[in-house]
Amino acid sequence: MSNLIVLIPVALFLGGAGLLAFLWALRSGQYEDLDGSAERILIDEERVDQR
């Protein structure tokens, strides 16, 4: 039973830290362009010869 006295606050702290990290990612624009990176890899770039 004494283990719960330690584990419950630790779990609440980790959950709060995860929530804060998620909210920070939302506010900083991490989820704005979800398809851009997936499509960017398919675009061919023209190579420039360096001769």
N, CA, C and O atoms as a GROMACS GRO file, in nm:
protein
  204
    1MET      N    1   0.082  -0.120   0.000
    1MET     CA    2   0.000   0.000   0.000
    1MET      C    3   0.086   0.126   0.000
    1MET      O    4   0.048   0.229  -0.056
    2SER      N    5   0.202   0.118   0.064
    2SER     CA    6   0.290   0.235   0.068
    2SER      C    7   0.350   0.265  -0.070
    2SER      O    8   0.394   0.377  -0.096
    3ASN      N    9   0.352   0.164  -0.156
    3ASN     CA   10   0.401   0.187  -0.292
    3ASN      C   11   0.310   0.282  -0.369
    3ASN      O   12   0.357   0.360  -0.452
    4LEU      N   13   0.181   0.276  -0.342
    4LEU     CA   14   0.087   0.364  -0.411
    4LEU      C   15   0.108   0.510  -0.374
    4LEU      O   16   0.078   0.599  -0.454
    5ILE      N   17   0.158   0.536  -0.254
    5ILE     CA   18   0.181   0.673  -0.211
    5ILE      C   19   0.289   0.736  -0.299
    5ILE      O   20   0.288   0.858  -0.320
    6VAL      N   21   0.381   0.657  -0.349
    6VAL     CA   22   0.487   0.707  -0.436
    6VAL      C   23   0.446   0.700  -0.583
    6VAL      O   24   0.470   0.794  -0.658
    7LEU      N   25   0.384   0.591  -0.623
    7LEU     CA   26   0.355   0.568  -0.765
    7LEU      C   27   0.247   0.661  -0.821
    7LEU      O   28   0.256   0.701  -0.936
    8ILE      N   29   0.147   0.694  -0.743
    8ILE     CA   30   0.039   0.780  -0.794
    8ILE      C   31   0.090   0.920  -0.826
    8ILE      O   32   0.060   0.970  -0.934
    9PRO      N   33   0.164   0.987  -0.737
    9PRO     CA   34   0.217   1.119  -0.776
    9PRO      C   35   0.315   1.113  -0.893
    9PRO      O   36   0.318   1.204  -0.976
   10VAL      N   37   0.395   1.007  -0.901
   10VAL     CA   38   0.488   0.993  -1.014
   10VAL      C   39   0.410   0.978  -1.143
   10VAL      O   40   0.445   1.039  -1.244
   11ALA      N   41   0.305   0.898  -1.143
   11ALA     CA   42   0.223   0.879  -1.263
   11ALA      C   43   0.154   1.009  -1.302
   11ALA      O   44   0.146   1.042  -1.420
   12LEU      N   45   0.103   1.083  -1.204
   12LEU     CA   46   0.038   1.211  -1.235
   12LEU      C   47   0.139   1.311  -1.291
   12LEU      O   48   0.107   1.386  -1.384
   13PHE      N   49   0.259   1.314  -1.236
   13PHE     CA   50   0.362   1.404  -1.286
   13PHE      C   51   0.400   1.369  -1.430
   13PHE      O   52   0.410   1.458  -1.514
   14LEU      N   53   0.422   1.242  -1.459
   14LEU     CA   54   0.458   1.201  -1.594
   14LEU      C   55   0.346   1.227  -1.693
   14LEU      O   56   0.371   1.268  -1.807
   15GLY      N   57   0.223   1.205  -1.652
   15GLY     CA   58   0.109   1.235  -1.739
   15GLY      C   59   0.098   1.383  -1.768
   15GLY      O   60   0.071   1.422  -1.882
   16GLY      N   61   0.119   1.467  -1.665
   16GLY     CA   62   0.117   1.612  -1.684
   16GLY      C   63   0.230   1.659  -1.774
   16GLY      O   64   0.212   1.748  -1.857
   17ALA      N   65   0.348   1.599  -1.757
   17ALA     CA   66   0.462   1.636  -1.842
   17ALA      C   67   0.434   1.599  -1.988
   17ALA      O   68   0.467   1.675  -2.079
   18GLY      N   69   0.373   1.483  -2.011
   18GLY     CA   70   0.337   1.443  -2.146
   18GLY      C   71   0.232   1.536  -2.207
   18GLY      O   72   0.240   1.569  -2.325
   19LEU      N   73   0.136   1.577  -2.126
   19LEU     CA   74   0.034   1.669  -2.174
   19LEU      C   75   0.094   1.805  -2.208
   19LEU      O   76   0.059   1.864  -2.310
   20LEU      N   77   0.184   1.854  -2.124
   20LEU     CA   78   0.250   1.981  -2.152
   20LEU      C   79   0.336   1.974  -2.279
   20LEU      O   80   0.339   2.069  -2.357
   21ALA      N   81   0.404   1.863  -2.300
   21ALA     CA   82   0.484   1.845  -2.420
   21ALA      C   83   0.395   1.844  -2.545
   21ALA      O   84   0.430   1.901  -2.648
   22PHE      N   85   0.280   1.778  -2.535
   22PHE     CA   86   0.187   1.774  -2.647
   22PHE      C   87   0.130   1.912  -2.678
   22PHE      O   88   0.120   1.951  -2.794
   23LEU      N   89   0.093   1.986  -2.574
   23LEU     CA   90   0.040   2.121  -2.595
   23LEU      C   91   0.146   2.214  -2.652
   23LEU      O   92   0.115   2.299  -2.735
   24TRP      N   93   0.271   2.199  -2.609
   24TRP     CA   94   0.380   2.279  -2.665
   24TRP      C   95   0.396   2.249  -2.814
   24TRP      O   96   0.415   2.340  -2.894
   25ALA      N   97   0.388   2.119  -2.850
   25ALA     CA   98   0.402   2.082  -2.991
   25ALA      C   99   0.288   2.139  -3.074
   25ALA      O  100   0.310   2.181  -3.188
   26LEU      N  101   0.168   2.143  -3.020
   26LEU     CA  102   0.055   2.202  -3.093
   26LEU      C  103   0.076   2.351  -3.115
   26LEU      O  104   0.053   2.401  -3.225
   27ARG      N  105   0.119   2.422  -3.012
   27ARG     CA  106   0.135   2.567  -3.021
   27ARG      C  107   0.253   2.607  -3.109
   27ARG      O  108   0.252   2.714  -3.170
   28SER      N  109   0.355   2.523  -3.117
   28SER     CA  110   0.473   2.560  -3.196
   28SER      C  111   0.459   2.520  -3.342
   28SER      O  112   0.552   2.542  -3.420
   29GLY      N  113   0.346   2.459  -3.382
   29GLY     CA  114   0.322   2.431  -3.524
   29GLY      C  115   0.379   2.299  -3.572
   29GLY      O  116   0.400   2.282  -3.692
   30GLN      N  117   0.404   2.206  -3.484
   30GLN     CA  118   0.460   2.078  -3.525
   30GLN      C  119   0.363   1.996  -3.610
   30GLN      O  120   0.406   1.910  -3.687
   31TYR      N  121   0.234   2.020  -3.596
   31TYR     CA  122   0.134   1.940  -3.667
   31TYR      C  123   0.067   2.017  -3.781
   31TYR      O  124  -0.039   1.977  -3.828
   32GLU      N  125   0.127   2.127  -3.826
   32GLU     CA  126   0.066   2.209  -3.929
   32GLU      C  127   0.069   2.143  -4.067
   32GLU      O  128  -0.031   2.146  -4.138
   33ASP      N  129   0.181   2.084  -4.104
   33ASP     CA  130   0.198   2.030  -4.239
   33ASP      C  131   0.230   1.882  -4.231
   33ASP      O  132   0.346   1.842  -4.241
   34LEU      N  133   0.128   1.800  -4.212
   34LEU     CA  134   0.150   1.657  -4.196
   34LEU      C  135   0.184   1.587  -4.327
   34LEU      O  136   0.258   1.489  -4.328
   35ASP      N  137   0.130   1.637  -4.438
   35ASP     CA  138   0.152   1.572  -4.568
   35ASP      C  139   0.274   1.626  -4.641
   35ASP      O  140   0.320   1.564  -4.736
   36GLY      N  141   0.326   1.738  -4.599
   36GLY     CA  142   0.437   1.801  -4.670
   36GLY      C  143   0.561   1.714  -4.675
   36GLY      O  144   0.621   1.698  -4.782
   37SER      N  145   0.601   1.658  -4.563
   37SER     CA  146   0.721   1.574  -4.560
   37SER      C  147   0.700   1.446  -4.639
   37SER      O  148   0.792   1.398  -4.705
   38ALA      N  149   0.581   1.392  -4.634
   38ALA     CA  150   0.553   1.268  -4.706
   38ALA      C  151   0.558   1.291  -4.857
   38ALA      O  152   0.603   1.203  -4.931
   39GLU      N  153   0.512   1.406  -4.903
   39GLU     CA  154   0.513   1.435  -5.046
   39GLU      C  155   0.647   1.490  -5.093
   39GLU      O  156   0.683   1.473  -5.209
   40ARG      N  157   0.720   1.555  -5.005
   40ARG     CA  158   0.847   1.617  -5.042
   40ARG      C  159   0.949   1.513  -5.086
   40ARG      O  160   1.034   1.542  -5.171
   41ILE      N  161   0.943   1.393  -5.030
   41ILE     CA  162   1.039   1.289  -5.066
   41ILE      C  163   1.015   1.238  -5.208
   41ILE      O  164   1.106   1.182  -5.270
   42LEU      N  165   0.895   1.257  -5.259
   42LEU     CA  166   0.862   1.210  -5.393
   42LEU      C  167   0.899   1.309  -5.503
   42LEU      O  168   0.901   1.273  -5.620
   43ILE      N  169   0.927   1.432  -5.468
   43ILE     CA  170   0.958   1.536  -5.567
   43ILE      C  171   1.104   1.521  -5.610
   43ILE      O  172   1.195   1.519  -5.527
   44ASP      N  173   1.123   1.511  -5.742
   44ASP     CA  174   1.258   1.501  -5.795
   44ASP      C  175   1.321   1.639  -5.803
   44ASP      O  176   1.260   1.733  -5.854
   45GLU      N  177   1.441   1.651  -5.753
   45GLU     CA  178   1.515   1.776  -5.764
   45GLU      C  179   1.613   1.763  -5.880
   45GLU      O  180   1.674   1.659  -5.901
   46GLU      N  181   1.626   1.871  -5.954
   46GLU     CA  182   1.720   1.869  -6.066
   46GLU      C  183   1.862   1.881  -6.012
   46GLU      O  184   1.892   1.964  -5.927
   47ARG      N  185   1.948   1.795  -6.064
   47ARG     CA  186   2.086   1.798  -6.020
   47ARG      C  187   2.163   1.897  -6.106
   47ARG      O  188   2.139   1.910  -6.226
   48VAL      N  189   2.255   1.966  -6.042
   48VAL     CA  190   2.341   2.062  -6.112
   48VAL      C  191   2.480   2.002  -6.116
   48VAL      O  192   2.538   1.968  -6.014
   49ASP      N  193   2.534   1.990  -6.240
   49ASP     CA  194   2.669   1.936  -6.255
   49ASP      C  195   2.772   2.039  -6.206
   49ASP      O  196   2.762   2.157  -6.240
   50GLN      N  197   2.867   1.995  -6.131
   50GLN     CA  198   2.969   2.082  -6.074
   50GLN      C  199   3.102   2.068  -6.149
   50GLN      O  200   3.208   2.077  -6.087
   51ARG      N  201   3.099   2.046  -6.281
   51ARG     CA  202   3.222   2.026  -6.359
   51ARG      C  203   3.290   2.154  -6.391
   51ARG      O  204   3.395   2.153  -6.455
   0.00000   0.00000   0.00000
